Amino acid sequence: MTDAYTRFTRTALGRQIVKKAGLPNPARLPRQADRPEPVLDPVVVLGSSAGADEVAALLLDWGADVRRRFEETPRVGSVVVVLDEVSAPRELGEIVLPLAGAMRSLAPGARVVTLSRPATGEDLARDAARGGVEGFVRTLGHEMRRGGTANGIQVADGVALTAPGVATTLRFLLSARSAFVDGQLIEVSTDAGRRPQQWDRPLEGKTALVTGAARGIGAAIARTLDSLGAELVLLDVPASGSELSRVTNELRATPLQLDVTSEAAGARTIAFLRERGITLDVLVLNAGITRDKMFANMTADRWDAVIAVNISSQISLVEALLSAGDDGADVLAEDLRVVSLASTSGIAGNRGQANYATSKAGVMALVAALARRLGERGTANAVAPGFIETDMTGRIPPLQREIARRANSLQQGGLPLDVAETIGFLCAPGAAGLRGQTVRVCGQNMVGR
Ligand code: NAD
């Protein structure tokens, strides 16, 4: 699904005009089907800490061609910058500067990933160095070319750089599954979880419920979770019944026609699961709507509809499932994963979307609270898509749509698949150490952080 401008830039005439006029030149972003290997070789691991050695060994274990410096290295595909032991800003340069000279010769679709520790408030110089990594990663995200991305993993003190959550996040960020995740820092706060036996099918034997699965991002989530090995229950409103059947037939999934805002939604879902003896390992709260209006023209029906679908329904469903039986024991499996759909509008706000941004900022707070409530029983996180090519963004007026689509470091809209891949990563057994976070899937959208 390539937009008309991007198709034009790939014609002979388009290439000339784009170059002469300095217009946006969106690169082709390889996805998992185009580049299935987990790491684009060769990978250079920078840093000299014990953690850097462990990460290099982990990458070798994945079959990667690992180097420890750039000298005489052919066109580098991936760079892992290990900064876990920096104790003052002046120490950063020695580790990161070797990458400066290699930036222009990185392979198309290259990956840079930093591994660092979060600031703790205990040591001025160490916190300044740790905090500085954020500015470095976000700037590299803006400066990477030809579809390359730069992201960071912040690993809490006491958690090993090879802990399941770190390994799972590193593998995701280095792979083509993270094609539209750029300029982000993902925090791994505990060493909970386990590495999957099969990296490509981490959800084998798991069952997932996806709401709003009849089309768009929800249908893409269903397809991705299916490809990762999950059994699926797919929910959508009765009015989308025929679209939902198409997806459930394609994936041999179980359909559940239900309006998530109906008063009985929680009870009906529980009854449905009990009748079929289904326990859920994964809950993806994707159903969402927009009813845009400038706030000066906002009406109660538009406001209420968005709040009801995008956030209140999520709270009711989660509360109902968690209180079914003994702490949800008969409908929810141990080591639960909840992933909800936020939006970059909820981070930065967006003209004409006061209702939507309120609901999506609410989602981010909801997953943070839910992760705390779940404790060792599982985890909850959110994804915040930026501009994704779907029916929802297809309704934006053409000029506004074209501007929104280009306003990110990758100069293009993302695909529903990109959001789905990030959700697949957050649902994996190894992601237990990610707690209450919102991961942006926005190509480093120019709005917000
Ligand atoms: P979409 O409109 O294409 O699909 C939404 C689905 O949710 C539809 O199948 C719809 O029938 C279903 N749904 C709506 N109300 C429901 C209800 N009351 N009960 C059950 N199902 C209901 O939207 P999309 O673009 O695929 O968006 C999916 C999610 O991603 C939403 O939460 C949206 O806010 C979020 N999101 C999308 C974008 C984007 O660029 N498309 C950006 C940020 C966030």
Residues whose N, C-alpha, C, O or C-beta is under 5 A from the ligand:
A	BS01	NAD	G212 A213 A214 R215 G216 I217 G218 L235 D236 V237 S240 L258 D259 V260 T261 N286 A287 G288 I289 V309 L341 A342 S343 P385 G386 F387 I388 T390 D391 M392 T393
